Amino acid sequence: MAVPAQRSGMTAEELFELPDNGGRSELVAGEIIHMVPTGAEHGVITALIGHLIQEYSISHRTGVCCGAETGFILQRGPDIVRAPDVAFVAEERVPETGIPKTYWPFAPDLAVEVVAPSDRLTDMHAKIAEYFAAGTRLVWLVEPAAGVVHNYRSPHDIEVIGEDGELSGGDVLPGFRSAVRRLFP
């Protein structure tokens, strides 16, 4: 199905109502940004991280883990909707009405971005700044090519963890730990 012409200033609700064009899209300052499908390595790493967080969050009843197509409204007027590769929402933030049928109306507690070969680091840093400005408490930027994870506790408090190190969930996922080498196939 053809995607209708998009106008400047699109809202999160209008984005949600668009027909599926077979790809992933985000909304930045009211403008649609189409995402190119990633490669296999990226997909495997994303699924593995999601699995680890999901398994931990279920067994410890800490919240919910979301996959890459899940939208989070980071800003209104103009709207920003981002879809991190993996996201976590703490149990106490899940609305009493349950998990929304549309986008989450807020930023995730943890956003995970896996750097694909086509990603520009300047774009990734802009996303990270948006996450923190909207209330995200922890961001993991995973760089498969370098075998490292950048653990952002704030935009300026960053720990680079190599394959021999251990990734921690901090106060967002208390008790969560994983050897970084487990994240890379």
Beta strands, then each sheet from edge to edge (+ up, - down):
strand 1: 24-28
strand 2: 31-35
strand 3: 63-66
strand 4: 72-75
strand 5: 80-82
strand 6: 86-90
strand 7: 110-114
strand 8: 138-143
strand 9: 148-152
strand 10: 158-161
strand 11: 166-168
strand 12: 177-179
sheet 1: 1+ 2-
sheet 2: 3+ 6- 7+ 8+ 9- 10+
sheet 3: 4+ 5-
sheet 4: 11+ 12-
end
